[in-house]
């Protein structure tokens, strides 16, 4: 299977809720927001929105169509090291349905990653809205 990525939107977002708390940022403060559509074999798989500290603002208006982690390592000397994920069911909005080529209201999985870098600093929060008919997760036990 061939994975590809397309940048859909980028800009600044206001920190709120658990994302503001993760970055230890004041509610309403500025964060970098990247929205990318991920494909497998040219068919949409997930819509990923990534929030980063304002120090990454040079990523705005760039097509990050390859590995975001490679870009963070090469250009900012920051690498992911640890974090946690949450999984929950969500339902496709009109825009998500259009981008993911599913029916509006279809059940999808929302995967939220809270990631720290190798120095223990908050690196990013990513919210991935993923089609459930094209993915499978395997988790080791023990």
N, CA, C and O atoms as a GROMACS GRO file, in nm:
protein
  568
    1UNK      N    1   0.084  -0.119   0.000
    1UNK     CA    2   0.000   0.000   0.000
    1UNK      C    3   0.088   0.125   0.000
    1UNK      O    4   0.192   0.129   0.067
    2UNK      N    5   0.047   0.225  -0.074
    2UNK     CA    6   0.126   0.347  -0.088
    2UNK      C    7   0.062   0.461  -0.007
    2UNK      O    8  -0.048   0.507  -0.041
    3UNK      N    9   0.129   0.508   0.100
    3UNK     CA   10   0.077   0.621   0.176
    3UNK      C   11   0.119   0.754   0.114
    3UNK      O   12   0.232   0.768   0.068
    4UNK      N   13   0.028   0.850   0.113
    4UNK     CA   14   0.058   0.987   0.071
    4UNK      C   15  -0.015   1.083   0.163
    4UNK      O   16  -0.109   1.046   0.234
    5UNK      N   17   0.029   1.207   0.161
    5UNK     CA   18  -0.029   1.311   0.246
    5UNK      C   19  -0.046   1.438   0.165
    5UNK      O   20   0.038   1.470   0.081
    6UNK      N   21  -0.155   1.510   0.192
    6UNK     CA   22  -0.180   1.639   0.126
    6UNK      C   23  -0.217   1.741   0.231
    6UNK      O   24  -0.308   1.717   0.312
    7UNK      N   25  -0.149   1.855   0.232
    7UNK     CA   26  -0.183   1.962   0.324
    7UNK      C   27  -0.313   2.028   0.277
    7UNK      O   28  -0.326   2.069   0.162
    8UNK      N   29  -0.410   2.036   0.370
    8UNK     CA   30  -0.541   2.093   0.340
    8UNK      C   31  -0.550   2.238   0.387
    8UNK      O   32  -0.610   2.322   0.322
    9UNK      N   33  -0.488   2.266   0.503
    9UNK     CA   34  -0.496   2.400   0.562
    9UNK      C   35  -0.384   2.416   0.662
    9UNK      O   36  -0.333   2.317   0.716
   10UNK      N   37  -0.345   2.539   0.688
   10UNK     CA   38  -0.249   2.568   0.793
   10UNK      C   39  -0.270   2.712   0.837
   10UNK      O   40  -0.322   2.795   0.763
   11UNK      N   41  -0.228   2.740   0.959
   11UNK     CA   42  -0.244   2.874   1.013
   11UNK      C   43  -0.226   2.872   1.163
   11UNK      O   44  -0.162   2.782   1.218
   12UNK      N   45  -0.285   2.971   1.229
   12UNK     CA   46  -0.280   2.977   1.374
   12UNK      C   47  -0.416   2.941   1.430
   12UNK      O   48  -0.519   2.965   1.369
   13UNK      N   49  -0.414   2.882   1.548
   13UNK     CA   50  -0.536   2.849   1.622
   13UNK      C   51  -0.520   2.901   1.763
   13UNK      O   52  -0.408   2.923   1.810
   14UNK      N   53  -0.632   2.921   1.831
   14UNK     CA   54  -0.628   2.963   1.971
   14UNK      C   55  -0.630   2.839   2.061
   14UNK      O   56  -0.712   2.749   2.042
   15UNK      N   57  -0.540   2.836   2.156
   15UNK     CA   58  -0.532   2.726   2.251
   15UNK      C   59  -0.658   2.722   2.337
   15UNK      O   60  -0.707   2.825   2.383
   16UNK      N   61  -0.709   2.601   2.358
   16UNK     CA   62  -0.827   2.583   2.442
   16UNK      C   63  -0.826   2.444   2.503
   16UNK      O   64  -0.759   2.354   2.452
   17UNK      N   65  -0.900   2.426   2.610
   17UNK     CA   66  -0.923   2.296   2.670
   17UNK      C   67  -0.798   2.216   2.700
   17UNK      O   68  -0.699   2.269   2.750
   18UNK      N   69  -0.804   2.087   2.666
   18UNK     CA   70  -0.694   1.995   2.697
   18UNK      C   71  -0.567   2.029   2.618
   18UNK      O   72  -0.456   1.998   2.662
   19UNK      N   73  -0.583   2.092   2.503
   19UNK     CA   74  -0.465   2.129   2.424
   19UNK      C   75  -0.390   2.244   2.493
   19UNK      O   76  -0.267   2.240   2.502
   20UNK      N   77  -0.462   2.344   2.541
   20UNK     CA   78  -0.398   2.453   2.616
   20UNK      C   79  -0.328   2.397   2.740
   20UNK      O   80  -0.217   2.437   2.773
   21UNK      N   81  -0.396   2.305   2.808
   21UNK     CA   82  -0.338   2.246   2.929
   21UNK      C   83  -0.210   2.168   2.896
   21UNK      O   84  -0.111   2.179   2.968
   22UNK      N   85  -0.212   2.090   2.788
   22UNK     CA   86  -0.094   2.012   2.749
   22UNK      C   87   0.026   2.103   2.726
   22UNK      O   88   0.136   2.074   2.772
   23UNK      N   89   0.005   2.214   2.654
   23UNK     CA   90   0.114   2.307   2.625
   23UNK      C   91   0.141   2.404   2.739
   23UNK      O   92   0.232   2.487   2.729
   24UNK      N   93   0.064   2.394   2.847
   24UNK     CA   94   0.074   2.489   2.958
   24UNK      C   95   0.064   2.631   2.906
   24UNK      O   96   0.141   2.720   2.943
   25UNK      N   97  -0.034   2.650   2.817
   25UNK     CA   98  -0.054   2.779   2.750
   25UNK      C   99  -0.184   2.842   2.799
   25UNK      O  100  -0.277   2.772   2.836
   26UNK      N  101  -0.188   2.972   2.799
   26UNK     CA  102  -0.310   3.043   2.836
   26UNK      C  103  -0.418   3.016   2.732
   26UNK      O  104  -0.389   3.009   2.612
   27UNK      N  105  -0.541   3.003   2.777
   27UNK     CA  106  -0.653   2.987   2.684
   27UNK      C  107  -0.655   3.108   2.592
   27UNK      O  108  -0.647   3.222   2.638
   28UNK      N  109  -0.666   3.083   2.462
   28UNK     CA  110  -0.668   3.190   2.363
   28UNK      C  111  -0.531   3.224   2.307
   28UNK      O  112  -0.521   3.301   2.212
   29UNK      N  113  -0.425   3.167   2.365
   29UNK     CA  114  -0.292   3.196   2.311
   29UNK      C  115  -0.273   3.125   2.177
   29UNK      O  116  -0.348   3.033   2.143
   30UNK      N  117  -0.174   3.168   2.103
   30UNK     CA  118  -0.154   3.124   1.965
   30UNK      C  119  -0.079   2.992   1.958
   30UNK      O  120   0.022   2.972   2.025
   31UNK      N  121  -0.132   2.899   1.874
   31UNK     CA  122  -0.065   2.775   1.840
   31UNK      C  123  -0.062   2.762   1.688
   31UNK      O  124  -0.145   2.820   1.618
   32UNK      N  125   0.033   2.687   1.637
   32UNK     CA  126   0.038   2.654   1.494
   32UNK      C  127  -0.057   2.537   1.470
   32UNK      O  128  -0.060   2.442   1.548
   33UNK      N  129  -0.133   2.545   1.363
   33UNK     CA  130  -0.230   2.439   1.329
   33UNK      C  131  -0.205   2.395   1.185
   33UNK      O  132  -0.207   2.476   1.092
   34UNK      N  133  -0.181   2.263   1.168
   34UNK     CA  134  -0.163   2.203   1.036
   34UNK      C  135  -0.274   2.100   1.015
   34UNK      O  136  -0.298   2.016   1.101
   35UNK      N  137  -0.341   2.108   0.902
   35UNK     CA  138  -0.446   2.011   0.869
   35UNK      C  139  -0.403   1.938   0.743
   35UNK      O  140  -0.381   1.998   0.638
   36UNK      N  141  -0.391   1.804   0.756
   36UNK     CA  142  -0.344   1.724   0.644
   36UNK      C  143  -0.437   1.606   0.622
   36UNK      O  144  -0.490   1.548   0.717
   37UNK      N  145  -0.457   1.572   0.495
   37UNK     CA  146  -0.538   1.457   0.456
   37UNK      C  147  -0.442   1.345   0.420
   37UNK      O  148  -0.356   1.362   0.334
   38UNK      N  149  -0.458   1.230   0.485
   38UNK     CA  150  -0.370   1.116   0.463
   38UNK      C  151  -0.443   1.013   0.377
   38UNK      O  152  -0.562   0.988   0.396
   39UNK      N  153  -0.370   0.954   0.283
   39UNK     CA  154  -0.426   0.858   0.188
   39UNK      C  155  -0.350   0.726   0.194
   39UNK      O  156  -0.232   0.722   0.230
   40UNK      N  157  -0.418   0.618   0.158
   40UNK     CA  158  -0.356   0.489   0.129
   40UNK      C  159  -0.400   0.450  -0.011
   40UNK      O  160  -0.520   0.442  -0.039
   41UNK      N  161  -0.304   0.426  -0.099
   41UNK     CA  162  -0.335   0.393  -0.238
   41UNK      C  163  -0.434   0.491  -0.300
   41UNK      O  164  -0.531   0.452  -0.364
   42UNK      N  165  -0.408   0.619  -0.279
   42UNK     CA  166  -0.487   0.729  -0.337
   42UNK      C  167  -0.631   0.737  -0.288
   42UNK      O  168  -0.711   0.810  -0.346
   43UNK      N  169  -0.666   0.665  -0.183
   43UNK     CA  170  -0.799   0.673  -0.124
   43UNK      C  171  -0.786   0.734   0.016
   43UNK      O  172  -0.697   0.694   0.091
   44UNK      N  173  -0.873   0.831   0.053
   44UNK     CA  174  -0.859   0.897   0.183
   44UNK      C  175  -0.874   0.800   0.300
   44UNK      O  176  -0.963   0.715   0.302
   45UNK      N  177  -0.783   0.814   0.396
   45UNK     CA  178  -0.784   0.730   0.516
   45UNK      C  179  -0.818   0.811   0.640
   45UNK      O  180  -0.901   0.770   0.721
   46UNK      N  181  -0.753   0.928   0.656
   46UNK     CA  182  -0.779   1.008   0.776
   46UNK      C  183  -0.749   1.155   0.752
   46UNK      O  184  -0.672   1.192   0.664
   47UNK      N  185  -0.812   1.236   0.834
   47UNK     CA  186  -0.792   1.380   0.836
   47UNK      C  187  -0.721   1.411   0.967
   47UNK      O  188  -0.774   1.385   1.075
   48UNK      N  189  -0.601   1.466   0.958
   48UNK     CA  190  -0.519   1.489   1.077
   48UNK      C  191  -0.497   1.638   1.100
   48UNK      O  192  -0.451   1.709   1.010
   49UNK      N  193  -0.530   1.683   1.220
   49UNK     CA  194  -0.506   1.821   1.261
   49UNK      C  195  -0.401   1.818   1.370
   49UNK      O  196  -0.420   1.754   1.474
   50UNK      N  197  -0.290   1.887   1.347
   50UNK     CA  198  -0.178   1.888   1.440
   50UNK      C  199  -0.159   2.029   1.495
   50UNK      O  200  -0.157   2.127   1.421
   51UNK      N  201  -0.146   2.036   1.627
   51UNK     CA  202  -0.121   2.163   1.697
   51UNK      C  203   0.021   2.160   1.751
   51UNK      O  204   0.063   2.064   1.814
   52UNK      N  205   0.094   2.269   1.724
   52UNK     CA  206   0.234   2.281   1.764
   52UNK      C  207   0.255   2.416   1.832
   52UNK      O  208   0.176   2.509   1.811
   53UNK      N  209   0.361   2.430   1.914
   53UNK     CA  210   0.392   2.560   1.974
   53UNK      C  211   0.420   2.665   1.866
   53UNK      O  212   0.456   2.630   1.754
   54UNK      N  213   0.405   2.793   1.900
   54UNK     CA  214   0.426   2.901   1.802
   54UNK      C  215   0.567   2.906   1.745
   54UNK      O  216   0.588   2.968   1.641
   55UNK      N  217   0.663   2.843   1.810
   55UNK     CA  218   0.801   2.842   1.758
   55UNK      C  219   0.811   2.768   1.625
   55UNK      O  220   0.914   2.774   1.558
   56UNK      N  221   0.706   2.696   1.586
   56UNK     CA  222   0.704   2.622   1.460
   56UNK      C  223   0.629   2.698   1.350
   56UNK      O  224   0.589   2.639   1.250
   57UNK      N  225   0.610   2.828   1.368
   57UNK     CA  226   0.527   2.904   1.274
   57UNK      C  227   0.582   2.906   1.131
   57UNK      O  228   0.506   2.936   1.038
   58UNK      N  229   0.708   2.875   1.110
   58UNK     CA  230   0.760   2.871   0.973
   58UNK      C  231   0.700   2.755   0.893
   58UNK      O  232   0.715   2.750   0.770
   59UNK      N  233   0.633   2.662   0.960
   59UNK     CA  234   0.566   2.551   0.889
   59UNK      C  235   0.437   2.596   0.822
   59UNK      O  236   0.386   2.529   0.732
   60UNK      N  237   0.384   2.709   0.866
   60UNK     CA  238   0.260   2.760   0.806
   60UNK      C  239   0.288   2.799   0.661
   60UNK      O  240   0.394   2.853   0.629
   61UNK      N  241   0.193   2.771   0.576
   61UNK     CA  242   0.202   2.801   0.432
   61UNK      C  243   0.304   2.714   0.360
   61UNK      O  244   0.346   2.747   0.249
   62UNK      N  245   0.346   2.605   0.423
   62UNK     CA  246   0.432   2.508   0.356
   62UNK      C  247   0.353   2.379   0.340
   62UNK      O  248   0.268   2.347   0.422
   63UNK      N  249   0.381   2.307   0.235
   63UNK     CA  250   0.321   2.176   0.216
   63UNK      C  251   0.406   2.074   0.291
   63UNK      O  252   0.517   2.042   0.250
   64UNK      N  253   0.352   2.025   0.401
   64UNK     CA  254   0.420   1.920   0.476
   64UNK      C  255   0.355   1.790   0.430
   64UNK      O  256   0.275   1.729   0.502
   65UNK      N  257   0.392   1.749   0.311
   65UNK     CA  258   0.329   1.632   0.251
   65UNK      C  259   0.407   1.504   0.275
   65UNK      O  260   0.363   1.395   0.238
   66UNK      N  261   0.523   1.517   0.336
   66UNK     CA  262   0.600   1.400   0.375
   66UNK      C  263   0.587   1.380   0.524
   66UNK      O  264   0.482   1.409   0.582
   67UNK      N  265   0.691   1.333   0.586
   67UNK     CA  266   0.690   1.307   0.729
   67UNK      C  267   0.706   1.436   0.809
   67UNK      O  268   0.806   1.507   0.794
   68UNK      N  269   0.609   1.465   0.893
   68UNK     CA  270   0.620   1.581   0.982
   68UNK      C  271   0.735   1.560   1.080
   68UNK      O  272   0.810   1.653   1.109
   69UNK      N  273   0.750   1.438   1.130
   69UNK     CA  274   0.858   1.410   1.225
   69UNK      C  275   0.995   1.432   1.161
   69UNK      O  276   1.085   1.483   1.227
   70UNK      N  277   1.012   1.394   1.036
   70UNK     CA  278   1.140   1.417   0.967
   70UNK      C  279   1.167   1.567   0.959
   70UNK      O  280   1.280   1.611   0.981
   71UNK      N  281   1.065   1.645   0.928
   71UNK     CA  282   1.079   1.791   0.920
   71UNK      C  283   1.115   1.848   1.056
   71UNK      O  284   1.202   1.935   1.066
   72UNK      N  285   1.050   1.801   1.162
   72UNK     CA  286   1.080   1.851   1.297
   72UNK      C  287   1.223   1.817   1.338
   72UNK      O  288   1.290   1.897   1.403
   73UNK      N  289   1.268   1.698   1.300
   73UNK     CA  290   1.406   1.658   1.333
   73UNK      C  291   1.508   1.742   1.256
   73UNK      O  292   1.601   1.797   1.314
   74UNK      N  293   1.488   1.752   1.124
   74UNK     CA  294   1.586   1.818   1.038
   74UNK      C  295   1.591   1.969   1.059
   74UNK      O  296   1.700   2.027   1.066
   75UNK      N  297   1.475   2.032   1.068
   75UNK     CA  298   1.474   2.178   1.072
   75UNK      C  299   1.473   2.238   1.212
   75UNK      O  300   1.518   2.351   1.232
   76UNK      N  301   1.421   2.164   1.310
   76UNK     CA  302   1.406   2.219   1.445
   76UNK      C  303   1.484   2.141   1.551
   76UNK      O  304   1.488   2.181   1.667
   77UNK      N  305   1.544   2.030   1.511
   77UNK     CA  306   1.620   1.945   1.602
   77UNK      C  307   1.536   1.901   1.722
   77UNK      O  308   1.583   1.898   1.835
   78UNK      N  309   1.411   1.868   1.693
   78UNK     CA  310   1.317   1.818   1.794
   78UNK      C  311   1.263   1.685   1.745
   78UNK      O  312   1.227   1.672   1.628
   79UNK      N  313   1.256   1.588   1.833
   79UNK     CA  314   1.209   1.454   1.795
   79UNK      C  315   1.110   1.403   1.900
   79UNK      O  316   1.124   1.433   2.018
   80UNK      N  317   1.010   1.327   1.855
   80UNK     CA  318   0.915   1.270   1.950
   80UNK      C  319   0.981   1.161   2.034
   80UNK      O  320   1.068   1.088   1.986
   81UNK      N  321   0.938   1.152   2.161
   81UNK     CA  322   0.998   1.051   2.248
   81UNK      C  323   0.892   0.972   2.324
   81UNK      O  324   0.904   0.850   2.337
   82UNK      N  325   0.792   1.039   2.375
   82UNK     CA  326   0.690   0.970   2.453
   82UNK      C  327   0.560   1.049   2.449
   82UNK      O  328   0.554   1.162   2.400
   83UNK      N  329   0.456   0.987   2.502
   83UNK     CA  330   0.327   1.053   2.506
   83UNK      C  331   0.217   0.952   2.531
   83UNK      O  332   0.243   0.842   2.581
   84UNK      N  333   0.096   0.990   2.496
   84UNK     CA  334  -0.016   0.897   2.511
   84UNK      C  335  -0.122   0.926   2.406
   84UNK      O  336  -0.126   1.035   2.348
   85UNK      N  337  -0.208   0.828   2.381
   85UNK     CA  338  -0.315   0.837   2.282
   85UNK      C  339  -0.449   0.815   2.351
   85UNK      O  340  -0.458   0.744   2.451
   86UNK      N  341  -0.550   0.878   2.296
   86UNK     CA  342  -0.687   0.846   2.335
   86UNK      C  343  -0.762   0.807   2.209
   86UNK      O  344  -0.735   0.860   2.101
   87UNK      N  345  -0.855   0.714   2.223
   87UNK     CA  346  -0.938   0.668   2.112
   87UNK      C  347  -1.083   0.690   2.150
   87UNK      O  348  -1.125   0.659   2.262
   88UNK      N  349  -1.160   0.745   2.057
   88UNK     CA  350  -1.304   0.762   2.082
   88UNK      C  351  -1.378   0.763   1.949
   88UNK      O  352  -1.321   0.790   1.844
   89UNK      N  353  -1.506   0.733   1.957
   89UNK     CA  354  -1.591   0.734   1.838
   89UNK      C  355  -1.634   0.878   1.814
   89UNK      O  356  -1.665   0.951   1.908
   90UNK      N  357  -1.638   0.917   1.687
   90UNK     CA  358  -1.693   1.046   1.648
   90UNK      C  359  -1.775   1.024   1.521
   90UNK      O  360  -1.777   0.913   1.467
   91UNK      N  361  -1.841   1.126   1.475
   91UNK     CA  362  -1.928   1.114   1.359
   91UNK      C  363  -1.892   1.221   1.257
   91UNK      O  364  -1.869   1.336   1.293
   92UNK      N  365  -1.888   1.183   1.131
   92UNK     CA  366  -1.840   1.271   1.024
   92UNK      C  367  -1.925   1.396   1.010
   92UNK      O  368  -2.046   1.388   0.990
   93UNK      N  369  -1.860   1.511   1.020
   93UNK     CA  370  -1.925   1.638   0.987
   93UNK      C  371  -1.936   1.647   0.835
   93UNK      O  372  -1.886   1.560   0.764
   94UNK      N  373  -2.000   1.751   0.787
   94UNK     CA  374  -2.014   1.767   0.642
   94UNK      C  375  -1.878   1.777   0.575
   94UNK      O  376  -1.854   1.713   0.473
   95UNK      N  377  -1.789   1.857   0.631
   95UNK     CA  378  -1.655   1.875   0.574
   95UNK      C  379  -1.573   1.746   0.581
   95UNK      O  380  -1.507   1.709   0.484
   96UNK      N  381  -1.576   1.680   0.696
   96UNK     CA  382  -1.502   1.554   0.712
   96UNK      C  383  -1.554   1.448   0.616
   96UNK      O  384  -1.476   1.374   0.556
   97UNK      N  385  -1.686   1.441   0.600
   97UNK     CA  386  -1.745   1.344   0.508
   97UNK      C  387  -1.697   1.370   0.365
   97UNK      O  388  -1.663   1.277   0.292
   98UNK      N  389  -1.695   1.496   0.326
   98UNK     CA  390  -1.650   1.532   0.193
   98UNK      C  391  -1.503   1.491   0.172
   98UNK      O  392  -1.470   1.428   0.071
   99UNK      N  393  -1.416   1.527   0.267
   99UNK     CA  394  -1.273   1.500   0.252
   99UNK      C  395  -1.240   1.351   0.261
   99UNK      O  396  -1.149   1.303   0.193
  100UNK      N  397  -1.314   1.278   0.344
  100UNK     CA  398  -1.285   1.136   0.363
  100UNK      C  399  -1.367   1.045   0.272
  100UNK      O  400  -1.351   0.923   0.273
  101UNK      N  401  -1.456   1.106   0.193
  101UNK     CA  402  -1.539   1.031   0.100
  101UNK      C  403  -1.627   0.927   0.172
  101UNK      O  404  -1.631   0.809   0.136
  102UNK      N  405  -1.697   0.976   0.275
  102UNK     CA  406  -1.791   0.894   0.351
  102UNK      C  407  -1.923   0.971   0.364
  102UNK      O  408  -1.930   1.089   0.327
  103UNK      N  409  -2.025   0.906   0.415
  103UNK     CA  410  -2.154   0.973   0.439
  103UNK      C  411  -2.144   1.063   0.562
  103UNK      O  412  -2.075   1.030   0.659
  104UNK      N  413  -2.212   1.176   0.558
  104UNK     CA  414  -2.220   1.263   0.675
  104UNK      C  415  -2.284   1.184   0.789
  104UNK      O  416  -2.384   1.114   0.768
  105UNK      N  417  -2.227   1.194   0.908
  105UNK     CA  418  -2.279   1.123   1.023
  105UNK      C  419  -2.224   0.982   1.039
  105UNK      O  420  -2.256   0.914   1.137
  106UNK      N  421  -2.141   0.937   0.945
  106UNK     CA  422  -2.082   0.802   0.957
  106UNK      C  423  -1.990   0.795   1.078
  106UNK      O  424  -1.919   0.891   1.108
  107UNK      N  425  -1.993   0.682   1.148
  107UNK     CA  426  -1.905   0.662   1.264
  107UNK      C  427  -1.760   0.654   1.217
  107UNK      O  428  -1.727   0.580   1.124
  108UNK      N  429  -1.676   0.730   1.283
  108UNK     CA  430  -1.532   0.732   1.257
  108UNK      C  431  -1.461   0.716   1.391
  108UNK      O  432  -1.525   0.719   1.496
  109UNK      N  433  -1.331   0.700   1.387
  109UNK     CA  434  -1.254   0.693   1.512
  109UNK      C  435  -1.170   0.820   1.522
  109UNK      O  436  -1.103   0.860   1.427
  110UNK      N  437  -1.173   0.882   1.638
  110UNK     CA  438  -1.090   0.998   1.666
  110UNK      C  439  -0.975   0.953   1.755
  110UNK      O  440  -0.997   0.906   1.867
  111UNK      N  441  -0.854   0.968   1.705
  111UNK     CA  442  -0.734   0.930   1.778
  111UNK      C  443  -0.659   1.059   1.810
  111UNK      O  444  -0.619   1.132   1.720
  112UNK      N  445  -0.640   1.086   1.938
  112UNK     CA  446  -0.570   1.207   1.980
  112UNK      C  447  -0.438   1.167   2.042
  112UNK      O  448  -0.433   1.088   2.136
  113UNK      N  449  -0.330   1.222   1.989
  113UNK     CA  450  -0.194   1.196   2.037
  113UNK      C  451  -0.142   1.320   2.110
  113UNK      O  452  -0.149   1.431   2.058
  114UNK      N  453  -0.091   1.299   2.230
  114UNK     CA  454  -0.023   1.403   2.307
  114UNK      C  455   0.123   1.359   2.314
  114UNK      O  456   0.154   1.259   2.379
  115UNK      N  457   0.213   1.433   2.247
  115UNK     CA  458   0.350   1.387   2.227
  115UNK      C  459   0.451   1.487   2.285
  115UNK      O  460   0.442   1.608   2.263
  116UNK      N  461   0.547   1.432   2.359
  116UNK     CA  462   0.658   1.510   2.415
  116UNK      C  463   0.785   1.479   2.337
  116UNK      O  464   0.798   1.372   2.278
  117UNK      N  465   0.878   1.574   2.338
  117UNK     CA  466   1.005   1.552   2.268
  117UNK      C  467   1.105   1.483   2.361
  117UNK      O  468   1.071   1.446   2.474
  118UNK      N  469   1.227   1.465   2.313
  118UNK     CA  470   1.330   1.392   2.387
  118UNK      C  471   1.374   1.466   2.514
  118UNK      O  472   1.435   1.406   2.602
  119UNK      N  473   1.345   1.595   2.524
  119UNK     CA  474   1.377   1.672   2.644
  119UNK      C  475   1.258   1.681   2.739
  119UNK      O  476   1.265   1.748   2.842
  120UNK      N  477   1.147   1.614   2.705
  120UNK     CA  478   1.028   1.616   2.790
  120UNK      C  479   0.938   1.737   2.768
  120UNK      O  480   0.844   1.760   2.844
  121UNK      N  481   0.968   1.816   2.665
  121UNK     CA  482   0.886   1.934   2.635
  121UNK      C  483   0.769   1.893   2.546
  121UNK      O  484   0.784   1.805   2.461
  122UNK      N  485   0.651   1.957   2.564
  122UNK     CA  486   0.538   1.928   2.475
  122UNK      C  487   0.577   1.957   2.330
  122UNK      O  488   0.623   2.067   2.299
  123UNK      N  489   0.557   1.859   2.242
  123UNK     CA  490   0.593   1.875   2.101
  123UNK      C  491   0.470   1.903   2.016
  123UNK      O  492   0.468   2.001   1.940
  124UNK      N  493   0.368   1.818   2.028
  124UNK     CA  494   0.247   1.841   1.949
  124UNK      C  495   0.130   1.763   2.005
  124UNK      O  496   0.146   1.667   2.081
  125UNK      N  497   0.011   1.807   1.964
  125UNK     CA  498  -0.112   1.732   1.984
  125UNK      C  499  -0.168   1.710   1.844
  125UNK      O  500  -0.180   1.805   1.766
  126UNK      N  501  -0.200   1.585   1.812
  126UNK     CA  502  -0.260   1.554   1.682
  126UNK      C  503  -0.395   1.489   1.703
  126UNK      O  504  -0.410   1.399   1.787
  127UNK      N  505  -0.493   1.535   1.626
  127UNK     CA  506  -0.626   1.475   1.629
  127UNK      C  507  -0.650   1.414   1.490
  127UNK      O  508  -0.660   1.485   1.390
  128UNK      N  509  -0.657   1.282   1.488
  128UNK     CA  510  -0.674   1.209   1.362
  128UNK      C  511  -0.814   1.153   1.356
  128UNK      O  512  -0.853   1.071   1.439
  129UNK      N  513  -0.891   1.197   1.258
  129UNK     CA  514  -1.024   1.143   1.235
  129UNK      C  515  -1.010   1.042   1.123
  129UNK      O  516  -0.978   1.077   1.009
  130UNK      N  517  -1.033   0.916   1.157
  130UNK     CA  518  -0.999   0.807   1.066
  130UNK      C  519  -1.120   0.723   1.028
  130UNK      O  520  -1.207   0.695   1.110
  131UNK      N  521  -1.122   0.685   0.902
  131UNK     CA  522  -1.224   0.591   0.854
  131UNK      C  523  -1.206   0.459   0.927
  131UNK      O  524  -1.094   0.412   0.946
  132UNK      N  525  -1.318   0.399   0.966
  132UNK     CA  526  -1.310   0.272   1.038
  132UNK      C  527  -1.309   0.152   0.944
  132UNK      O  528  -1.275   0.042   0.986
  133UNK      N  529  -1.344   0.173   0.819
  133UNK     CA  530  -1.349   0.062   0.724
  133UNK      C  531  -1.214   0.035   0.657
  133UNK      O  532  -1.200  -0.061   0.580
  134UNK      N  533  -1.114   0.120   0.686
  134UNK     CA  534  -0.985   0.105   0.619
  134UNK      C  535  -0.869   0.093   0.717
  134UNK      O  536  -0.753   0.110   0.678
  135UNK      N  537  -0.899   0.065   0.844
  135UNK     CA  538  -0.791   0.061   0.942
  135UNK      C  539  -0.811  -0.053   1.040
  135UNK      O  540  -0.923  -0.099   1.065
  136UNK      N  541  -0.701  -0.098   1.095
  136UNK     CA  542  -0.703  -0.202   1.196
  136UNK      C  543  -0.591  -0.172   1.295
  136UNK      O  544  -0.479  -0.143   1.255
  137UNK      N  545  -0.621  -0.180   1.422
  137UNK     CA  546  -0.521  -0.155   1.525
  137UNK      C  547  -0.491  -0.283   1.600
  137UNK      O  548  -0.581  -0.359   1.636
  138UNK      N  549  -0.363  -0.307   1.624
  138UNK     CA  550  -0.320  -0.421   1.702
  138UNK      C  551  -0.238  -0.368   1.818
  138UNK      O  552  -0.146  -0.288   1.798
  139UNK      N  553  -0.270  -0.409   1.937
  139UNK     CA  554  -0.201  -0.364   2.057
  139UNK      C  555  -0.144  -0.484   2.129
  139UNK      O  556  -0.215  -0.580   2.156
  140UNK      N  557  -0.013  -0.480   2.160
  140UNK     CA  558   0.045  -0.593   2.233
  140UNK      C  559  -0.007  -0.599   2.376
  140UNK      O  560  -0.043  -0.496   2.435
  141UNK      N  561  -0.012  -0.716   2.431
  141UNK     CA  562  -0.051  -0.736   2.570
  141UNK      C  563   0.073  -0.779   2.646
  141UNK      O  564   0.146  -0.869   2.604
  142UNK      N  565   0.095  -0.715   2.759
  142UNK     CA  566   0.208  -0.754   2.844
  142UNK      C  567   0.330  -0.672   2.828
  142UNK      O  568   0.431  -0.697   2.894
   0.00000   0.00000   0.00000
